[in-house]
């Protein structure tokens, strides 16, 4: 799967933490080092897999969104 931007170090760290959770571990998620992509192994229920991945991406990018909003308010 392609991400829209090159992930920050914070995003990568949070993504890795969430990828190790009990829910996500069966998907064997891995974030590529030099590309805005990640790989997963489907459990066979693609809809459920994508729901978990969506939650993962939202959680991993949560701090980034808050930081951007704070930066914009300061301008």
N, C-alpha and C positions, 0 to 999 in steps of 0.2 A: 504494500500500500504506500502511496506517495503522500507526504505531508506537504502543506502549502509553503512552508518556509524551512530553512535549515534550523533544527532545534537547538535551543540554548543548552548550556551545561546543566542548568537547573531543571529544565524540562527532561533532559536525558536521565538525570539522577532520579527524578520522581517517576518517570516512566519505568525505569528499571525496578524501583521499589514496588510499584503496583503490579508489574508483570510477574513478580514473585508471589503475589497473593494467591490464596487457595483457589479463588474463582478463575484467575487468569493463567495460572501455572500450566494447566493442560494444553493451552494454546501455544506454548513454547515461543512466546513473543521475543523477538530480538530486534533492536534498533541498529540500523547500519551506521558505522562510524563516520563515513565521509559522504553520506547522501541523506536526503530528507525522506528516507524510506524505512519501513519496518516489515518484518516477515512474521507470519503466524501459520500454524498448522491447524486446520479446521477440525473440529470435533465431529463434523458430519451434520451439525445443525448450524448452518451459516448465519441464520437470523440471530440466534442466541449468541454466536461468536461475535458478530458485529455489534450487538448491544453491549457486550462486555468491553469490546475495544473502544466503543464510543465513550463509555463511562471512564475508561482508562485515560483516553486523550483529554477529556474534560478535566479530570482531576490533575493530570500532569501539567496542564497549561493554566490551571487556576491561578497560581502565583504570578504568572506572566501577565495575565489579564488585569489583575489587581495593580501590578506595578505600572502598566501602561496607563491605566485610568488615573492613577496618582500623578504620573508624569504630566498627563494632559491637563489635569486640574491646576497644576503649578504654573502653567504657561499663561 
